[in-house]
């Protein structure tokens, strides 16, 4: 594996941990830079967008959740968030802010590398998704449009939409969606999928005629896509 595997930005204010992550990611073939100040993150991303960001939750200057929310205003780059907080509510808040995955401290740097690889692999969904009527999914550009209107989706929301719309009418359980969206869903609950579906529905409503609801809930099972 070479540096062409991708460019990763590590944002971590603990020097020893930052060095460890940088060393492991570089050994895995990634080009890596590191920042310790939250206020420096967004200017750095605008100057040179990474393929993925490893972002600590607690940072000087600006915290990880605020960075993630502001980032989603202009970029859909994948974010792997690091945190010492283990409560489910914190995980859910982080994902709602636009993070693609969570790793809780203490963790193995090998786990972080594995998560980075998995997120970047999922970043390129399989081509040939059969779009439902009115919906166009461009796997190469990582874009989705409804009747020409571009949807402003996070990478995770894009994968969720591509999964559901790829097989219209099929009922996906929450566990099946967790498997599609996360390689390791042990730290997540059904509530996380419900939260992502809620956000995706809200964005679809902005471009669909009133009353149309393509993502249908199947009581006690999960969700299906119809349009």
N, C-alpha and C positions, 0 to 999 in steps of 0.2 A: 504494500500500500504506500502511496506517495502523497506529497502535500496536495496533489490535485484532488484528494479525497474531500477537501473542503477547508474553509477558513473558519475557525472557532474563536470567539471572544469570551474569555473567562473574566467574570466580574466577581472578585472575592477579596475582602479586605484583610483576611488572615494570611500573612505572607507565606508561612510554611505550607498551608493548604493550597494556596494559589500556585506555588512552585510545584507541588506534587501533581496537581491537575494538569498544569502545563506540560510537565515532563511526560506524563502518561499519554496525553493526547498527541504530543509530538511523536512519541514512540509508536503510536498507532497510525501515523502518517498524516496527521492534520497540521496545517499551519495555524499557529496559535499566538494570540496576544493576550495580555492581562491588564486589567484596570482594578484599582482599589477604591476609587472615589465614585459614588453614585452620580454626582453632578457631571462627571466626564463621559458618562455612557452614551447618552443620546447624541452629543456632538461627534463622538467617535463613530457611531453607527452611520450618521449622515455623511461623514467624510469617507468611510469605507464600510459598506454593509457586509457583515459576516454571513456565512451560511447557517450559523447557529450560535446562540448565546447561552453560556452557562452562567446563571445569574443568582447571586446570593440574595436572600430575603432581607437581611439586616446589613445595611451599608451606611457609611458616613455620607453626609451631604444629601442623599436621596435614597429612600428605601426601594427594595426590589419590586414591590407591588405597584408603587407609583411609576417607576420606570417602565414596567410592563404595560400599564394602562396607557401611558403617553406614547410608548412605542407603537401600540396598535393604531394610533391615530395616523401613522404614515408608513408603517411597514408590517409585513406578515412573517418576518423571519422567525424561525422556531426558537422557543425559549425553554430551557431546562432549568427549573428553579431549585436552588439549594436552600434548605431551612433546618433549623434545630427545633422548630415547633412541630409537634406531632399530632395535635388535635385535628380531627376531621374537618372542622370548620375552616381552619387555616388552609388546608389543602384545597377545599372547595373554593374559597375566596381567591386563591392563587390561580386556579384554572379559569374562573370567571374573568379574571383580569387579563387573560389571554395567554397564560403559560401553557405549554404543550405537555409537560410532565413535571413530576416532583421527585426529588431524592432527599430523604431525611438524614441529617447527621446523627451519629457518625455513619459514614458509608465507606465502602471500598472504592478507590479510584478506578478499579477495573469495572465496577458497576456503572460509574459515570461514563466511561468510555463505551460500554455496551449500550447504554441509553442513548448516547449521542449517535452511535451508528444506527440504532433502531429508528430514531426520529428522522434522521436524514434519509434513511431508506423509505420510510413512510411518506416522506416529502414528495416522492415521485410515485404517485399512484399508478396502478396498472392502466395502460391505455386501452381503448376499445370499450369504455363504459358506455352502455346503451342509454342515452339520455331519455328521460321522460319528455312528453310533449311540452314545448315551450322552454325547456331547460337545456342549456348547452354546458357541458363540462369539458374544459380544456386541460388535460393532464399535464401537457408540456409547460404551459404558462401558469398552471396552478390557479386557474380562474374558473368561475361559474357565472353564467348569465341567464336571466329569465327574460325572454322576448327582447334581447339586446341590452337589458339593464344589468350592469355588473354588480354582483353581490360582494359586499365588503366583509369577507370571511377570514377568520384566523385559520392557520393550517389545520388545527384539529377540527374546526367546523367544516372545512372543505372536505376532509376525509370522511366525516360523518355524513355529509350530503352525498358524496360520491358512493358511499356504501349503500345508503338507503335507495337512492335514485338508480343505482346500477341494477337493481332487481325490483322494479315496481310491483307492489302488491305482496311481496314477501314480508312476513312478520319476523323481525329481528328481536330476540330477547335482549335485555340489558346486558347480560353476561356476554352474549355474542358481540354486541357493539363494543363493550370494553375490550374484548379480545382483538377486535379490528383496530381500535384506536390506541391501545396501550399494550406493549409486550408484557408488562408486569402490572396487573391490576390489583394486586393484593392490598395496596395502600389506598384504594379507591372504593367507593360504594355506588350503589344504584343511583344515589342522589346526584352523583357527578354527571352521569349520562342525562338525567332529567334536566340538570342545569344547562348542559350543552344544547339539548334539544330546544329548550325554552329560548335560548339566545338565537339559535338558528331559525326558529319559527318567527321570531320578531323581525329578523332581517328579511326573510321571505315575504312577510306581510307588507313590507315597504314597496315591493315591486309587483305584487300580485293584485288582481282585482279584489275588491272587498268580498269577504265571505269565503274565499278559497283558502283551504288549509291542507296542503299536500302531505304534511307529516301527521299521520293519524295515530292516536294512542289505542293500543289494544289492551283492554283492562286485564291486569294480572299477568301479562306476557311481555309486552314491549312496544315497538313502533313499526309502522309500515309507511311506505311512500306511495301516494297516489296524486296524480295531477291531470 
